[in-house]
C-alpha cells in the first residue's frame, strides 16, 4: 500500500484527500494514516492539511521496496524484488533467489554491501546511503556463449539510464564500462549458472557511483560519480528505474537474434573510443589501431596501421585510450 500511496502523491504533485486515497486503495482512513506515518519515518516529507489532504513535499533518497515499486515502470524486471539495508553482495542474493526458483526479472537492491564483487576478484567499495548496488535474475533460452554478450547490453542500459535520469552525457568504454567525462561511473559483473549446454540462470550485477565524493587512491584518477559531475546529489531510485527500463528494452531486442546485430548502431553511438586510436593490451603483444565499433558478437573492431581489422574479444585483452583510461 505504501508504494501505491507514493505513486499517487508523486503523480498528483498537489494535495490528495484522504478520502480519495481510501477510495483508490480500498482501505480505511486509519490504514492510510498509518502508511503515511511509516513513509515519514523512512524520510519522506509529507504535508497534511485539514480539508485538503496530503502532499509530498520532498522525496528523500531512500531505497525501500515501496519506493522502488513506486518508480519502476517495467514489464518484468523488478516486478519481484527484494531490498536489503545491508548484505554481503546483491549478486549473492540474486543467485540465492535464483536457486530457490526466483522468476525471470527478480531484482535485488542493497543500500550497502559488505563484500561487493568487482571483476577479477576485486572488492567493490559499497558504503551506506551513497551509491547503487543492484543485481537481477535472467532465465534466457539461448546458449551460454551468447549470454556472454549480456554484459554489453547491461553497459548500454546503464548509459541510457544515466542519460535519462540525469541528463549527463554518459558513454561506453568497450566492452561495458560506463564513463562520464572520461572517468568510470559503473562496474558490471555478470555471473552464470549452467547445466550441460543450457543456462540455468544469469545474474548481471551493476554498481553505479551516484553520490560518492571520494575514491580509493588507486582509482581516484579514473573514477567519478554522478554527484561530482552534476554538482548536486542524485536520487538513486530514479536511476535504478531508468536503468531497469533501459535494460528491458535492450534485452528484448537482443533476444530476437541472440547477438548484438539489433543493437550495433545504438552501441556504436555510445562508444567513447569510436573512430579514435586505442591501445590493445594483448598478452601476445600490445598494438595500436582505430576503433571502428563492434561486430555482431560484441568484439571490438580495431583497424591496425597496416589496414588489417582485428576482432578483439572481451575477456582476453584490455583496451585503453592512448592518453589514459579512455
The 8 nearest C-alpha neighbors of each residue, nearest first, counted from 0:
[[1, 3, 2, 4, 34, 24, 65, 31],
 [2, 0, 4, 3, 65, 34, 5, 38],
 [1, 3, 65, 69, 5, 0, 4, 68],
 [2, 4, 6, 0, 5, 1, 7, 69],
 [5, 3, 1, 7, 6, 2, 8, 0],
 [4, 6, 2, 8, 3, 7, 9, 69],
 [7, 5, 69, 3, 9, 4, 8, 10],
 [6, 8, 10, 4, 5, 9, 11, 3],
 [7, 9, 5, 11, 10, 6, 55, 12],
 [10, 8, 6, 7, 12, 11, 5, 55],
 [9, 11, 7, 8, 12, 6, 5, 13],
 [10, 12, 13, 8, 9, 7, 15, 14],
 [11, 13, 9, 10, 8, 55, 54, 14],
 [14, 12, 11, 54, 15, 8, 55, 53],
 [13, 15, 54, 53, 52, 51, 16, 12],
 [16, 14, 52, 53, 54, 13, 17, 19],
 [17, 15, 52, 19, 18, 51, 53, 14],
 [16, 18, 20, 19, 52, 21, 28, 15],
 [17, 19, 21, 16, 20, 22, 28, 52],
 [20, 18, 16, 22, 21, 17, 23, 15],
 [21, 19, 23, 17, 18, 22, 24, 16],
 [22, 20, 18, 26, 24, 19, 25, 23],
 [21, 23, 25, 19, 20, 24, 18, 26],
 [24, 22, 20, 21, 25, 19, 26, 18],
 [25, 23, 21, 22, 26, 20, 0, 3],
 [24, 26, 22, 21, 23, 27, 20, 19],
 [27, 25, 21, 24, 30, 28, 22, 31],
 [26, 28, 30, 29, 21, 31, 25, 22],
 [29, 27, 31, 30, 21, 32, 17, 26],
 [30, 28, 32, 27, 31, 33, 26, 34],
 [29, 31, 33, 27, 28, 32, 34, 26],
 [32, 30, 28, 34, 29, 33, 35, 27],
 [31, 33, 29, 35, 30, 34, 28, 36],
 [34, 32, 36, 30, 35, 31, 29, 37],
 [33, 35, 37, 31, 36, 32, 1, 30],
 [36, 34, 32, 38, 37, 33, 31, 39],
 [37, 35, 39, 33, 34, 38, 32, 40],
 [38, 36, 40, 34, 39, 35, 33, 41],
 [37, 39, 41, 35, 40, 36, 43, 34],
 [40, 38, 43, 36, 42, 41, 37, 44],
 [39, 41, 37, 38, 42, 36, 43, 35],
 [42, 40, 38, 39, 43, 37, 61, 59],
 [43, 41, 39, 40, 59, 44, 38, 61],
 [42, 44, 39, 59, 58, 38, 41, 45],
 [45, 43, 57, 56, 39, 55, 42, 46],
 [44, 46, 55, 56, 54, 43, 47, 53],
 [47, 45, 54, 53, 55, 56, 48, 44],
 [46, 48, 53, 52, 45, 54, 49, 51],
 [49, 47, 52, 51, 50, 46, 53, 14],
 [48, 50, 51, 52, 47, 53, 16, 17],
 [51, 49, 52, 48, 16, 17, 47, 53],
 [52, 50, 48, 49, 16, 14, 15, 53],
 [51, 53, 16, 15, 48, 14, 17, 47],
 [52, 54, 47, 14, 15, 46, 16, 45],
 [53, 55, 14, 46, 45, 13, 56, 8],
 [54, 56, 45, 57, 8, 44, 46, 12],
 [57, 55, 44, 45, 54, 46, 58, 43],
 [56, 58, 44, 55, 43, 59, 45, 42],
 [57, 59, 43, 60, 44, 56, 55, 42],
 [58, 60, 43, 61, 42, 57, 44, 234],
 [61, 59, 234, 235, 58, 62, 236, 233],
 [62, 60, 59, 63, 42, 41, 66, 236],
 [63, 61, 66, 236, 67, 60, 110, 64],
 [62, 64, 66, 65, 82, 67, 61, 83],
 [63, 65, 67, 66, 82, 68, 81, 62],
 [66, 64, 2, 68, 63, 67, 1, 69],
 [67, 65, 69, 63, 64, 68, 2, 62],
 [66, 68, 64, 69, 70, 65, 71, 63],
 [67, 69, 65, 71, 66, 70, 2, 64],
 [68, 70, 2, 6, 66, 67, 5, 71],
 [71, 69, 67, 68, 240, 72, 66, 237],
 [72, 70, 240, 68, 73, 67, 69, 77],
 [71, 73, 70, 244, 74, 240, 68, 69],
 [74, 72, 244, 71, 75, 76, 77, 243],
 [73, 75, 76, 72, 78, 247, 77, 244],
 [76, 74, 78, 104, 73, 77, 103, 247],
 [77, 75, 104, 78, 73, 74, 105, 243],
 [78, 76, 106, 79, 80, 105, 104, 75],
 [77, 79, 75, 76, 80, 105, 104, 74],
 [80, 78, 105, 77, 106, 104, 81, 102],
 [81, 79, 106, 77, 105, 107, 78, 82],
 [80, 82, 107, 106, 108, 64, 83, 79],
 [81, 83, 108, 109, 64, 107, 63, 84],
 [84, 82, 109, 85, 86, 108, 110, 81],
 [83, 85, 110, 109, 111, 82, 86, 127],
 [86, 84, 111, 83, 112, 110, 109, 87],
 [87, 85, 112, 88, 113, 83, 111, 109],
 [86, 88, 113, 114, 112, 115, 89, 85],
 [89, 87, 115, 91, 90, 112, 114, 86],
 [88, 90, 92, 91, 134, 107, 133, 93],
 [91, 89, 93, 88, 92, 134, 204, 94],
 [90, 92, 94, 88, 89, 93, 95, 87],
 [91, 93, 89, 95, 90, 94, 96, 88],
 [94, 92, 96, 90, 95, 91, 135, 107],
 [95, 93, 97, 91, 96, 92, 90, 98],
 [96, 94, 92, 98, 97, 93, 91, 99],
 [95, 97, 93, 99, 101, 94, 98, 92],
 [96, 98, 101, 94, 100, 99, 95, 93],
 [99, 97, 95, 96, 100, 94, 101, 93],
 [98, 100, 96, 97, 101, 95, 94, 102],
 [99, 101, 97, 98, 102, 96, 95, 103],
 [102, 100, 97, 96, 99, 105, 103, 98],
 [101, 103, 105, 104, 100, 136, 97, 79],
 [102, 104, 137, 138, 136, 105, 101, 75],
 [103, 105, 76, 136, 75, 77, 137, 102],
 [106, 104, 79, 136, 135, 80, 77, 102],
 [107, 105, 135, 80, 77, 134, 104, 79],
 [108, 106, 81, 134, 133, 80, 89, 93],
 [109, 107, 133, 82, 132, 83, 89, 81],
 [110, 108, 83, 111, 132, 82, 84, 85],
 [109, 111, 84, 127, 128, 85, 83, 62],
 [110, 112, 127, 85, 126, 109, 125, 84],
 [113, 111, 87, 125, 86, 115, 88, 114],
 [112, 114, 87, 115, 86, 111, 88, 125],
 [115, 113, 87, 112, 88, 116, 122, 123],
 [114, 116, 123, 88, 112, 122, 113, 125],
 [117, 115, 122, 123, 121, 114, 118, 120],
 [118, 116, 121, 123, 122, 120, 188, 119],
 [117, 119, 120, 121, 188, 116, 187, 186],
 [118, 120, 121, 117, 116, 122, 188, 314],
 [121, 119, 118, 117, 122, 116, 123, 115],
 [120, 122, 117, 119, 118, 116, 123, 115],
 [121, 123, 116, 117, 115, 124, 120, 114],
 [122, 124, 115, 117, 116, 125, 121, 114],
 [123, 125, 122, 126, 115, 112, 114, 113],
 [124, 126, 112, 111, 123, 115, 127, 113],
 [127, 125, 111, 129, 124, 128, 112, 130],
 [128, 126, 111, 110, 129, 125, 130, 112],
 [129, 127, 110, 130, 126, 111, 61, 60],
 [128, 130, 210, 127, 211, 126, 209, 131],
 [129, 131, 209, 208, 210, 207, 128, 211],
 [132, 130, 207, 206, 133, 235, 209, 208],
 [131, 133, 206, 109, 108, 205, 130, 89],
 [134, 132, 108, 205, 107, 204, 89, 131],
 [135, 133, 204, 107, 90, 89, 203, 106],
 [136, 134, 106, 105, 202, 93, 203, 107],
 [135, 137, 202, 105, 104, 103, 201, 93],
 [138, 136, 103, 201, 200, 104, 139, 202],
 [137, 139, 200, 103, 201, 199, 136, 140],
 [140, 138, 141, 137, 198, 200, 201, 199],
 [139, 141, 138, 142, 198, 197, 254, 199],
 [140, 142, 139, 145, 257, 143, 146, 198],
 [143, 141, 145, 144, 197, 146, 198, 140],
 [142, 144, 146, 145, 198, 197, 147, 141],
 [145, 143, 146, 142, 147, 148, 141, 196],
 [144, 146, 142, 147, 143, 148, 257, 141],
 [147, 145, 143, 148, 144, 149, 142, 141],
 [146, 148, 145, 149, 144, 150, 143, 189],
 [149, 147, 146, 150, 151, 145, 297, 152],
 [150, 148, 152, 151, 146, 147, 153, 145],
 [149, 151, 153, 148, 152, 154, 175, 189],
 [152, 150, 154, 175, 149, 153, 148, 174],
 [151, 153, 149, 155, 150, 154, 156, 249],
 [154, 152, 156, 150, 151, 155, 149, 246],
 [155, 153, 175, 151, 157, 156, 152, 177],
 [154, 156, 152, 158, 153, 157, 159, 151],
 [155, 157, 246, 245, 153, 159, 242, 154],
 [156, 158, 160, 154, 242, 155, 159, 161],
 [159, 157, 155, 161, 169, 156, 160, 177],
 [158, 160, 162, 156, 161, 157, 163, 155],
 [161, 159, 242, 241, 157, 163, 162, 158],
 [162, 160, 164, 158, 163, 159, 165, 157],
 [161, 163, 166, 159, 167, 160, 165, 164],
 [162, 164, 160, 161, 165, 166, 159, 241],
 [165, 163, 161, 238, 162, 160, 237, 241],
 [166, 164, 167, 162, 161, 163, 233, 238],
 [167, 165, 162, 163, 164, 168, 161, 169],
 [166, 168, 162, 165, 169, 161, 179, 229],
 [169, 167, 162, 179, 166, 170, 180, 161],
 [168, 170, 179, 158, 178, 167, 162, 177],
 [169, 171, 269, 178, 271, 177, 270, 158],
 [172, 170, 177, 270, 269, 176, 271, 173],
 [171, 173, 176, 271, 174, 270, 175, 177],
 [174, 172, 175, 171, 176, 270, 299, 318],
 [173, 175, 151, 172, 176, 313, 171, 154],
 [176, 174, 154, 151, 173, 171, 172, 177],
 [175, 177, 172, 171, 185, 178, 154, 174],
 [178, 176, 171, 185, 170, 184, 158, 183],
 [179, 177, 183, 182, 170, 184, 169, 181],
 [178, 180, 169, 181, 182, 170, 168, 183],
 [181, 179, 182, 178, 169, 168, 228, 170],
 [180, 182, 179, 178, 325, 183, 324, 221],
 [183, 181, 221, 222, 178, 179, 180, 223],
 [182, 184, 178, 222, 185, 177, 223, 221],
 [185, 183, 208, 178, 224, 223, 207, 177],
 [186, 184, 207, 177, 206, 183, 208, 176],
 [185, 187, 206, 205, 176, 207, 188, 117],
 [188, 186, 205, 204, 206, 189, 185, 203],
 [187, 189, 204, 203, 118, 117, 190, 205],
 [188, 190, 203, 202, 204, 150, 187, 191],
 [191, 189, 202, 201, 203, 188, 192, 204],
 [190, 192, 201, 200, 202, 193, 189, 198],
 [193, 191, 199, 200, 198, 201, 194, 190],
 [194, 192, 198, 199, 197, 195, 191, 196],
 [193, 195, 197, 196, 198, 199, 192, 200],
 [194, 196, 197, 193, 198, 199, 143, 192],
 [197, 195, 194, 142, 193, 198, 143, 144],
 [198, 196, 194, 193, 195, 142, 199, 143],
 [199, 197, 193, 200, 143, 192, 194, 142],
 [198, 200, 193, 192, 194, 197, 138, 201],
 [201, 199, 138, 192, 198, 137, 191, 136],
 [200, 202, 191, 137, 190, 136, 138, 192],
 [201, 203, 136, 190, 135, 189, 191, 137],
 [204, 202, 189, 134, 188, 135, 190, 201],
 [205, 203, 134, 188, 187, 90, 133, 189],
 [204, 206, 187, 133, 186, 132, 134, 207],
 [205, 207, 132, 186, 131, 185, 187, 133],
 [208, 206, 185, 131, 184, 209, 130, 205],
 [209, 207, 224, 184, 130, 211, 185, 210],
 [208, 210, 130, 225, 224, 207, 211, 226],
 [209, 211, 226, 129, 130, 232, 224, 208],
 [212, 210, 129, 213, 209, 224, 208, 130],
 [211, 213, 210, 227, 214, 224, 226, 223],
 [214, 212, 211, 215, 219, 223, 216, 224],
 [213, 215, 219, 216, 218, 212, 222, 211],
 [216, 214, 217, 218, 219, 213, 124, 222],
 [215, 217, 219, 218, 214, 220, 213, 221],
 [216, 218, 215, 219, 220, 214, 221, 222],
 [219, 217, 221, 216, 220, 215, 222, 214],
 [220, 218, 216, 214, 222, 221, 217, 215],
 [219, 221, 218, 222, 217, 182, 216, 223],
 [222, 220, 182, 218, 219, 183, 324, 223],
 [223, 221, 183, 182, 219, 218, 220, 184],
 [222, 224, 184, 182, 183, 227, 208, 221],
 [225, 223, 208, 209, 227, 226, 184, 211],
 [224, 226, 209, 228, 227, 229, 210, 208],
 [227, 225, 210, 232, 231, 229, 224, 228],
 [228, 226, 224, 230, 225, 229, 212, 223],
 [227, 229, 225, 226, 230, 224, 223, 179],
 [230, 228, 226, 231, 227, 225, 167, 232],
 [229, 231, 227, 226, 228, 232, 225, 233],
 [232, 230, 226, 229, 233, 227, 228, 225],
 [231, 233, 226, 210, 234, 230, 225, 229],
 [232, 234, 235, 226, 210, 209, 231, 225],
 [235, 233, 60, 236, 237, 232, 238, 59],
 [236, 234, 238, 237, 233, 239, 60, 131],
 [235, 237, 239, 238, 234, 240, 67, 62],
 [238, 236, 240, 235, 239, 234, 164, 241],
 [237, 239, 241, 235, 240, 236, 164, 242],
 [240, 238, 236, 242, 237, 241, 243, 235],
 [239, 241, 71, 237, 243, 238, 242, 236],
 [240, 242, 160, 238, 244, 243, 239, 245],
 [241, 243, 160, 245, 239, 157, 156, 244],
 [244, 242, 246, 240, 245, 241, 239, 247],
 [243, 245, 241, 247, 242, 246, 73, 240],
 [244, 246, 156, 242, 248, 247, 243, 160],
 [247, 245, 156, 243, 249, 248, 244, 250],
 [246, 248, 250, 244, 245, 249, 251, 243],
 [247, 249, 245, 246, 251, 250, 244, 252],
 [250, 248, 252, 246, 251, 247, 253, 245],
 [251, 249, 253, 247, 252, 248, 246, 254],
 [250, 252, 254, 253, 249, 248, 247, 255],
 [253, 251, 249, 250, 254, 255, 261, 248],
 [254, 252, 250, 257, 251, 255, 256, 258],
 [253, 255, 257, 251, 252, 256, 250, 258],
 [254, 256, 253, 252, 257, 251, 261, 258],
 [257, 255, 258, 254, 253, 260, 261, 252],
 [258, 256, 254, 253, 255, 145, 141, 259],
 [257, 259, 256, 260, 295, 296, 253, 145],
 [258, 260, 295, 262, 261, 263, 296, 297],
 [261, 259, 295, 263, 262, 258, 256, 294],
 [260, 262, 259, 263, 252, 253, 256, 258],
 [261, 263, 259, 265, 260, 264, 266, 253],
 [264, 262, 266, 260, 265, 259, 261, 267],
 [263, 265, 267, 266, 262, 268, 261, 260],
 [266, 264, 268, 262, 263, 267, 269, 155],
 [267, 265, 269, 263, 268, 264, 262, 270],
 [266, 268, 270, 264, 292, 269, 265, 263],
 [269, 267, 265, 266, 270, 264, 273, 271],
 [268, 270, 170, 266, 267, 171, 271, 265],
 [271, 269, 171, 267, 273, 272, 268, 170],
 [270, 272, 170, 171, 273, 172, 269, 325],
 [273, 271, 275, 270, 290, 274, 172, 325],
 [272, 274, 290, 270, 275, 271, 291, 292],
 [275, 273, 290, 291, 289, 272, 276, 292],
 [276, 274, 272, 289, 273, 290, 277, 288],
 [275, 277, 289, 288, 290, 287, 321, 320],
 [278, 276, 320, 321, 287, 288, 319, 289],
 [277, 279, 287, 319, 318, 321, 286, 320],
 [278, 280, 318, 286, 285, 281, 317, 287],
 [281, 279, 285, 317, 316, 318, 278, 282],
 [280, 282, 285, 316, 284, 283, 279, 317],
 [283, 281, 284, 280, 285, 316, 315, 317],
 [284, 282, 281, 285, 280, 316, 286, 279],
 [283, 285, 281, 282, 286, 280, 279, 316],
 [284, 286, 280, 281, 279, 278, 283, 282],
 [287, 285, 279, 278, 284, 288, 280, 281],
 [288, 286, 278, 277, 279, 303, 276, 285],
 [287, 289, 303, 302, 276, 301, 277, 304],
 [288, 290, 276, 302, 275, 301, 274, 277],
 [291, 289, 301, 274, 273, 275, 292, 300],
 [292, 290, 300, 274, 301, 273, 289, 293],
 [293, 291, 267, 300, 290, 299, 273, 294],
 [292, 294, 299, 298, 297, 300, 263, 295],
 [293, 295, 297, 296, 298, 299, 300, 292],
 [296, 294, 259, 260, 297, 258, 293, 263],
 [297, 295, 294, 298, 258, 259, 148, 293],
 [296, 298, 294, 293, 295, 259, 148, 299],
 [299, 297, 312, 311, 293, 310, 294, 296],
 [298, 300, 293, 311, 310, 292, 301, 297],
 [301, 299, 310, 291, 293, 292, 309, 290],
 [302, 300, 290, 309, 289, 308, 288, 291],
 [303, 301, 308, 288, 289, 307, 306, 309],
 [302, 304, 288, 307, 306, 305, 308, 301],
 [303, 305, 306, 288, 302, 307, 287, 289],
 [304, 306, 303, 307, 302, 308, 288, 287],
 [307, 305, 303, 304, 302, 308, 288, 301],
 [306, 308, 303, 302, 305, 309, 304, 301],
 [307, 309, 302, 301, 303, 300, 306, 310],
 [310, 308, 301, 300, 311, 302, 307, 303],
 [309, 311, 300, 298, 299, 312, 301, 308],
 [312, 310, 299, 298, 309, 300, 313, 301],
 [313, 311, 298, 315, 310, 314, 299, 316],
 [314, 312, 315, 316, 298, 311, 174, 317],
 [313, 315, 316, 312, 317, 174, 311, 147],
 [314, 316, 313, 312, 317, 281, 311, 282],
 [315, 317, 281, 280, 314, 313, 318, 312],
 [318, 316, 280, 279, 319, 281, 315, 313],
 [317, 319, 279, 278, 280, 277, 316, 320],
 [320, 318, 278, 324, 325, 277, 321, 279],
 [319, 321, 325, 277, 323, 322, 324, 278],
 [320, 322, 277, 278, 323, 319, 276, 325],
 [323, 321, 320, 324, 325, 319, 277, 278],
 [324, 322, 320, 325, 321, 319, 221, 181],
 [323, 325, 319, 320, 221, 322, 181, 182],
 [324, 320, 319, 323, 181, 172, 272, 271]]
